[in-house]
């Protein structure tokens, strides 16, 4: 049973990873600050053969991280901890720099010191995997996809902070020999996603019969990746990825935002018939500042080197997601108590 130190493991992607890891028999030490998007209810029902040990704390607390590394001696650190919502980064960029840049730096420093103290067999097996985003690459035109060699061109405070953290991870490998791995993923969706992101927010508003205000013309394009597929990709990179390398992870499911919104409306109409089609709730509003037009991932490297590919197409993954939210409204209600509510929909 390998021990894994997972940061941000009470959030959306991290929480899904913790479920997968414990089901696979791993022992997970889960460090999470429990900000608005982190919730212990996400971890309810863990019933796999693995163990789970939760620690309430901040990745920026280097002394705490160092003690966890010393005490638990994990085979890997997987860093999901991040501020991740673009609109929030526009309203308040400082929090994104604090967590995504300074927090990642503190985590790297603690990991480097721990790595230097390990005997040779443990040092050879140790990995630091940093989970990042395709938004660091900027915006695409009508053609092409992001590869691992695409130059960074972040366009929001969020993506700029993630780009900085990526560069720090790369520097700690090249300067100190820390055995790092980086994954850059496309837009995730699935269970336990905080309802400020496009898909769960549309679901909540559409179920309530509220207007669905969509940024701009709604034709911004994203590559959608089911969160369970993403977590499996992370395991593949941990197990077989080349140290120091970056792997792009995509769902091969490009969709315009408005098409995603319409698909959710149609699924809800079949499951919860309303007086009128929910597509009629859509309203177009002024676009978000600096809104990237198109993202698309070339995932051929992880496919060819590691044998990973997504198991869910968008239609199947979205239907599974809608059904999960319909069946888990108490979780949604609990996490929304006193929370920030978005007024516009975009991704």
Secondary structure, DSSP 8 states (H G I E B T S, - for coil): --EEEEETTTSHHHHHHHHHHHHTT-EEEEEE---TT--GGGGTT--SSS-EEEEE--TT-HHHHHHHHHHH--SEEEE------HHHHHH-HHHHIIIIIIIHHHHHHHHHHHHHHS-HHHHHH-EEEEEEEGGGG----SS--B-TTS-----SHHHHHHHHHHHHHHHHHHHH---EEEEEE-EEESTT--TTSHHHHHHHHHHTT--EEEETTS--EEEEEEHHHHHHHHHHHHHH--TT-EEEE--S-EEEHHHHHHHHHHHHHHHS--SS-GGGGEEEE---TT---B--B--HHHHHHH----S--HHHHHHHHHHHHHHTHHHHHHHHTT----SSB--
